[in-house]
Amino acid sequence: MAATQSRTGRWGSVSVNATVCNITKWTAKPRKEFADSTDSGGYDAVTTQVFTSQKPGATGLDGTIEGNYDFGGSTDSAFTQLFLTDGPYTVVLAFSPTTNFATFPADFSDVEYSVSVPGATMITFTANFKSNGKPTYV
Amino acid sequence: MSQLAPDIIAATMNYLRVAMADQFNVTATNQGVWSDAASANTYPYAVVQAPSENYDLSSNDPETGFKNFVIADGMLNILIYANDSALAYSLSRQMVIAMDFNQSSGQLDSDMGTITDVIPIGNAAMPPVDESGTLGPVVYRRFLTFGYKQEFYL
């Protein structure tokens, strides 16, 4: 029998300042800046071509947190406050109850709320975050 | 290590016969949960079916051979038969709760593969069946739909 290698996102979670949010989705994109670099090491004498290379720069983590707006809760409704009040806030993104993806200080760069009358769909929020400091990846 | 069931139908039957033993009056002579309605002999009972699977492929370690790793996106149907409408509804909802697993529990794993998730999709009432032919409907049915993801190798 095959060893389990993949997972669904059903058990994922997010906490902000140690408060667990009720989410429907999170995304995260670790990024690193690079500066183009060209030196003799990139020269190939056989083909006489110069190949591109780059030097690493600053790194960070961007992403989004989505969920249904919780009128009885605190954290979901508080994303507006998290946006209005400067952080950083400690964010934990988890793949499952036993496996985190990353823990990091973050600022919320924008929050979008969606209210749709046709179809009576759920009122949702999408908060975009940007790391502020060093993320710890698991 | 316990022996695995041959497939997800058998694994689900084995699991529900324990998890819902009281609700389906499971005894040595009445198993309560079946893969075939013809095997049932008393109400209420449940029938497990796995009507469809779709496959997504990904690569595997080439050193183990050029075989694909497969995630089956499957559908699991469970029909509940009871001679009381409210009981059928209640059993159906209890079964939705009973079928909520921790993703790594392994309870529905079988010789066919590893189950990574089972999610509830739907719960519908089916038209009652008039078994007596004279006194009106006596058998009430609920039709539960679950989705599952199962991993295996080609």
Interface residues (C-beta under 8 A of the other chain):
Chain A: M1 A2 A3 T4 Q5 S6 R7 T8 R10 W11 S96
Chain B: L4 F69 I71 N102 Q103 S104 D109 D111 G113 T114 T116 D117 I119 K149 E151 F152 Y153
